[in-house]
Amino acid sequence: MENRLLEKVCIVGQRRELQAVVHYPQGVAAQEAAWLVMSHGFRGSKDGHGRAVELAEQVSARGMGVVRFDFTPCESLDRQVEELLCVTGWMQRQGWMSLVLLGRSMGGCASLLAASQLGKRVKGLCLWATPSDLQATFQNALGLAVYRQLQQGSSVNLQDEWGSLHLEPDFIGGFTTLNLPAKLAALGSLPLLVLHGTEDELAPAEQACAYADVAKGPCKLVVLEGADHRFSEHFKESAAAVVAWLGAWYTKISN
């Protein structure tokens, strides 16, 4: 069995190195364990202000491995899927084959699209505050005027409480035609956790229901009363929901 608990790695992507952290499963050999791959949201990070670290530690303590990584900032959804596939490809080379994908917000969209390419390696999917309508969500996130600038082919530069932001028009490319619920339905019987808040100011809870409504496999829908998009005051409840869902599935996943 692995004696290591934590390892920082650089994964070579098609365009740049991706910084990642591996939480080795406790009490289970790495090649025998199921692995949770955590993808952060727009303007987020693999650390999630410590919250992603805490969740990863909870999961690895229960015998699942975890990989969390940083996307290249402000890349398009297609590029995010590409980077996630680089991460899962690196994991395959380590012999870590059984995957559960967890994505926060836009990272959930990337996880959903990557799942359709990874096939039977993916044993479960968790969509955490994940939009099903990216156009409406980013109109809320950026403001309608900024979104229209991107639609008209202009790049934008913003400065706000989260820092500086530069976006190119291709960032929103395909948002109007991408049918994410249909992509989910095409995944068939994959176990699914949909986690959302009633006060999500960017992607209203109806967007979560759009996923649950089309799920063909076992689906757990958890809508936390009062939680906003970032689950600012509801992290403990959201983490507990993820851990409980994984606990119901990961022993099956690793077989």
N, C-alpha and C positions, 0 to 999 in steps of 0.2 A: 504494500500500500504506500501511497505518497506520504512523506513526512512533512512536506512543505505545506504551509497554509496560505501563503500569499506570494505572488510574483508579478513584477512589472515587466511587460514585454512590449516590443515594437513590432508591429505586423506590417509587412511590406504590401502596400496597396498598389493599384495601377498608376496612381498619380503622386502619392506621398506615403510616408510612414504613418501608421495609425497607432496612437498610444493606448495601451490596454492594461488592465489589471486582471489577473487570474486569482480567484479564490478556490483553492482546492477543496474537494469534498472531504469532510471529516469522517473517518471510519470506513471509507469506501475507496477502492482503487479507481484512479482517474479514468481508466479505459472501461470500467464497468459501470460508472455512474452516468446518470442523466445530467445534462448541462443546461443551465439557464443563461441565455445571451441577452444582455440588457442594452437597449438602445435609447439614448436620451432624446429629449425634445428640442425644438427650435430654440437656439441660443442657450441650451443647457450644456451639461457636461457629464462625463462618466461618474463624477463624484456626487452630483446632485446636491451640493451644499451639505454633504455628509449623509444625506438620506439614502442615496443609492448604496453607499458603503454599508450603512447599517442593515439595509435589506439583504445585501449580498452576504453579510456575515450571518444573518439569521438563516438564510437558505443553506449556506455551506455547512453550518453546524448540524443541519438535519440530513446531510449525506448527499446533497447535490453540489456539483461544481457550478461556478459562476464566472462568466467573462463579461466585464463591462469595459467600454471603449469610447473614445471621442471621435465623433464625425468631424470631417473638415467643416469649419464654421460656414454657415450660410450657403451651402451647396444645394442644388436642386434635388428633388426627391429621387430622380433616377440615379444621381451620383451617390446618394445615401444608400440606396439599395446595392449599388456596386460595392461600396465600402463594407456594408454588412456581409455581403457574400465573400469578400476577401477575408473577413474575420472568421466566418464559418469554414472557409476553405483551409485556413491555417489550423483551425481546430480539428478538421478531418485528418490533417497530416500528423496531428498528435495522437490520433486514434480515438478521439472523442466524438462519437457518432450520433448519440441520441440527444436531440436538442429541443428545448422549449424556448420560444422567442417571446420576450417581453419588451414592449415599446411604449415609451411615454410620448403622448401627443404626436408630433410628426414622426417620431421614431416608431410609433405604432403603425403608421402607414407604411414605413419602410419595412418593418417586420412582416406585415401582411403580404406585401408584394414579394419579399424574399422567400416567404414560405411557399409560394406557388412555384418557385424555381428549385427549392431544396427537396421537394418530394417527401419521401418516407422518412428522411432523417428528422423531420420536424414532427414532434409528438404532442405538441400543445402550443397555444398562442394566447398571450395576454395583451389586451388592448387597454391601456391606462390613459384615460382622458384623451382618447384618440379621435380626431375628427373623421367623419364620414363624408363631409363636404368641405374640401380644402379651400375652395374659392370663398365661401361664406366665412370660414374661420379666419383666413388671412385678411379679408376685408375688415373683420373685427380687430385683428391683432395689429394691423398696420395703419388702419384708417382708410376710408374709401378713396380719399384724394391720392394718397401714396400708392395704393393698389392700382389706381387708374394710370398713374405715371408708368408703372411697370407694364401695364397692358399696352400702353402707347409706345413702348420700346425704349423708355428712358431708364437709366440706372438711378438709384436713390441712395442718399446718405442721410442717416438719422442719428441723433444723439438724444438719449433718454436715460432714465434711471438705471438701465441695464448696461449702459455704455454706448459705444459707437457701433453703427450698423451700416454695411454697404451691401446692396442687393443689385444683381443684374436682372434684366427682364426674363431671362430663361428660368429664373427661380420659380416663377409661377406657370411655366409652360406645361400645358396639359391639365391644369387644374379643372378647366371647364368640362372636359370630356372624360375624366377619370372616374369610373364608377367603382368605388371601393367596396360597397356592400356586395356587388356582383362578384368581385374578386374573392371576397370571403366565401360566398356561397359555393364558388368553384372548388374550394378546398375540401368540400365533402364533410366527412365525419370527424374532423380534427377537434379535439377538446378545446374549448374556448372560455376564457374569462374576460368579461367586459366590465371595466371599473371606471366609474364616472361620478361627478358631483352634480347635485341639483342646481348649484349656483355657478356653474362653469360659464364664465363671461365670454369665452372665445368660441367654444363648441358646445352649444346647449345640449342638455341630456337627451333630447330627441335624436341627436346624431348617434349616441350610443345605442339607443333602441333600434336604429336602422340596421346595426350589425346583429343584434340579438334576434331581430325579426327574421333574418335570412339564414341564420346558422343552421346547418344540417346535422351537426354532431351535438354532443353534450355541451350545453352552454350555461354558464353561470353569469348572471347579470347582477352586479352590485352597484347601486346608485346611493351614494352617501349624502344624507340630508345636510345641507349647508356648506358642502365642500365646493371650493372654487377650482379653477383650472389647474392650479399648482398644488392643490390639496394643502394649502398653507397651514391650516389648523387641524388637518385630518390625516396626517401621515401615519400615525400609529394604527388607525382603523384600516387605512388602505393597505399598509404592509401586512397587517394581520390577515386581511382577505386574500392577499397573494399567497402567503405562507400556507393558509388553510387549503386553498385550492391546489397548490402544488403537493401538499401532503396527501390529498386524495388521489393524486395521479402519478407521482414520480416513481413509485415502486413498480407500477405497471409500465411506465415509460422506459425504465432501464432494462426491461426484459426483452 
